[in-house]
Amino acid sequence: MRSEDRKPSKRVFPLLQNLDLDTVTFSQIQGVGDSITIEDMNEQELQDLVLVNLARLCVSSEWTGLLEAGGSTGNSAETTAWGGTDFYWEVGRSSPYGAGTVQGAGMQTDMLMWPFISPNSGDISEMAIAINAGVTNTVSVCIYNDTDGLPDTLIGYGDFDISGSGTVTQTSFSATLTLVKGTQYWYGLKSSSANQPNLKAINADYTPSIGNIGTVSLATSGIGQSLNSEVAYGDSIPATLDPDIFTYTSVNRLILGLKF
């Protein structure tokens, strides 16, 4: 634009002149722009508004205003929403540990652990499991960090009432469950009572093995790739797990859906 064509902004800069770029918010910029109509006489004001918002984003390193239409949720790299539809990441059947054979499974009541690779980066907003047959029980599905190939520190967990049928979901967790795409974690299942859960899972015969070479023959089927701990159904969920309490066991791998 030629300098002689520039029309001084009578609203954008005067209304925002006392604000710093590192403190001005999108809502403040939006409030200034709401009253500006798109016509030739407002061209400079619109350009000034965009300029201020770009400067704000650069200073705060916050690009939501550009990637998500001014801060509203939408299709971004940090969500599983695509085309207006939300999807679960089904980590029970995902590579490299998963398989496609799903069946009903009686699970142990002590804590069981399975490894998985996070398919996405961000906070988990919802977990889902599938009940094969209702049992009077509440189970906790917990997620742990991985250290040297074993579960270590607790990230958080959600509780599920498995007395009903079908798919059950949970959106309330003990802590924010933040995962990083491509990183290995562990998910675990622990009962609150002695009643054995009956949930949808993958047959251990069809899942890759992390077997215990010292005690299990590699030619044996049904080794599975789960860990069983000494955390019993009546125990609290530990903040840190001791690898020495684990034994390798052949237990069907729990189906678990994650929504980010």
Summary of the structure (lengths in Angstrom):
residues: 260
radius of gyration: 25.7
end to end distance: 44.0
largest distance: 84.7
contacts: 758
relative contact order: 0.19
helix: 18%
strand: 30%
